[in-house]
Amino acid sequence: MRKRLAMLRVEHRDLDAAIDALTAAGSQDQLQIARLKKRKLALKDQIAMLEDYLVPDIIA
């Protein structure tokens, strides 16, 4: 699971870089940017879910 979490974080970071590059280049393909952002948000949700599973809340 930790390996999967690391892979998701790398993919999330790569998507962030791709979005920044497209935006900085003045890309007119807003649909592609929107799809990348949607995928990035989905990855963020998956990362949060795995982190919650690996580090459960402990009430002391």
Buried (B, 14 or more C-beta within 10 A) or exposed (E): EEEEBEEBBEBBEEBBEBBEEBEEEEEEEEEEBEEBEEBBEEBBEBBEEBEEEEEEEEEE
